[in-house]
């Protein structure tokens, strides 16, 4: 019973014996440390993560004295050599002879908590921008309809073809502005949700980008074939991922310094993962990674706002529309960028989609 409860905690928990050999770790710890508990049971703690000699001494001291302690802002190294900043608490568990039988280590990643806060901000900003655009669209489209109607009436009254050319310009420009406002609003049709393979979506995007670039950019696939089907709108997800991948393509094509232009398309699953303020049992992570010049720091915080673009001829609508589509699928898009590495991570919960489909059937 207690093991079941611990398995469903979002906190990473490791239990070691008095020799610092791993006796147990929960799924949150597996995900955080990128290890498999089946493979490291009975192994030394260093097979899960390493810090320094002082930390090992502190753990043995906790065993000897049976005193709990907490360490803040520790930098630990995972087995894949990636560093992680976290707080951790060590709690001794007493045996029947009042000697420390084992230690419970609770890990709290600081970078993940910071990311959750940023995701909350992204979601709030996205909702605010949608409300602003809706209000703006209403104020623009009503006068546009009147202008277009008046231009049509004037056109019918004129017999001079030269004057009709002017009214036609008014009609065409009114239509162009209406279409722009509709694009600002994003996808308006109800999503046609059904089971879909995310790799089928990515393969469609890859084919389109390959044709557009005439194979001048190397497209690398790194898929996890075990990812279960999502419940979503295939055409909308293709458009969302295409917008992101096309941005990467355009950045690479414009970059004169990059010799080996590559875009990597990666899929993985994340367990017990929090998006915004909600924790999900299973999340599909899609990463679009390019080795281009990077995104200017000046627009990183407003990257997903409508009309924000790092390119002179960009409309600034692609990423905003992609975020809207992914948000409709209860997910979020994150971005990390520096020169030679720009990474967009599309996070879509799997079990939420399944539950939503079950309710509709």
Phi, psi and omega in degrees: 000310181294323178298320179297318179296315181295324179298334183262006175283147175277345178282134178284124184233131177234137174245129177235153177275186184287358172256010182062034174263138187287124178255335183194145164211146185271170182303326178297323177290322176302313182293316182296318185264357179058049179227164175252125183295330179297327184276335186250000175304132179086349179277166177294153181305331181296344177284349176257313176199161178231148173235272177204176183297326180297323180292322177297318178298321180294324179292316178295326177295322177296325177294316184289320186264345183061032179254130176283156175207161178233138177241131182259146173051048177279143175254109181249156179247123178280170183294338177273013176073003178277139182275153180217128175265129183204163165261148174216149180241134180247125181235118177288144174247125185276143175269185182293336181264019182060019173257151181294121181271321182201172178239140171256124179248119178253124184254131179237098182293124181285324181293325179291321178296321177295321181293320177301318178297319179294322179296318176303318180293319179298314181296317179296317179295323179296316179296320180295317181293325178296318179295320179297315181294321178300314179296318179295319180299319179298316182290333181273316188290327178297307176297326179298319178299320178293318179297315181296316180297318179295320179296323179293319179294318179297320181300322180290333182279337182275141172255343180283119181298325181297319178290325177296330177299322179293317180293328178295324176298317179299315181296314182295319180290327175296317178296322180295318178293322177298316179296323179296318178296320178298321178292325176299324181288343179080189182298126184255341180285153178292131180301136176267082186283134175200164179299135179214151176269119184297335179286332173295320177297313181294323179295323176296317178297317181299318180297316180296315181293321179300319178293317183295327183265355183055038178061026177278347177244132179280122179257116184255128179258131177223081188260149171260105186290350183276356182295125180289167179296145171267164169252112183193181179266111186299314184294322179292319179292324175299315180296319181296313180289328178294319178302315182292314182292324178293324175300316178298317179300313182295321178297319180290319181294329180275347183277113181279341184277331185285124180270306179261094184277121183225146170233124178258134178244111189239139174234141178211165171250146176238136181253146180050055187250138182261127172246117187065239180252007183246131178267136182241143181294321183215131182231138173269126179249120178247123182245131173246113189237128176234161180253038180278196187286348182093168181262134179304136181301331185294338182246004184300319184286340181245020188302324185263009176282148175298144175071016176255121182215147176268359181248145184298325182258014181277148179272338181075021182253335186303309183289326177297317179293319179299317179297322179297316180296312182295323178297323176297335178265020177066021182246194182206156175246132176242158180219135171233135185212138167207166183308134181073006176202107172238126186231119173257125178249119178259117185248117182232119178295139182272313186290330178297318179297319181295316180297321180296323179291321180298324181290331183276348183266000000 
